[in-house]
Amino acid sequence: MQGFFGAIGGQTDLQVIKFDKNQKRAILRVHEEFVTRTRSAITLIGHFQDIPCHFIIRNTSKEQLHF
């Protein structure tokens, strides 16, 4: 995130709540004020650790999820 939004963007608190390695899906938690910024940054990522990749945001929710 720092690469797209500078020092402030790099300090955004992003938590991986759940990750499914087989389906390659994750549930992330971010404070409401950073949702748009985080969504933009994730969508623009084209490489992770020198491996080409892309991300699709399937859904967002303001509700707390219970597992």
Residue pairs with C-beta under 8 A, 6 or more apart in sequence:
1 9
1 10
1 12
1 14
1 37
1 38
1 41
2 9
2 10
4 40
4 41
4 44
5 12
5 37
5 41
9 37
9 41
12 30
12 31
12 34
12 37
12 38
13 30
13 31
13 34
14 28
14 29
14 30
14 34
14 38
15 28
15 29
15 30
16 26
16 27
16 28
17 26
17 27
17 28
17 29
17 65
17 67
18 26
18 27
18 67
19 25
19 26
19 27
20 26
25 58
27 65
28 38
30 38
32 62
35 60
39 57
39 60
42 55
42 57
43 55
43 57
45 53
45 54
45 55
46 52
46 53
46 54
47 53
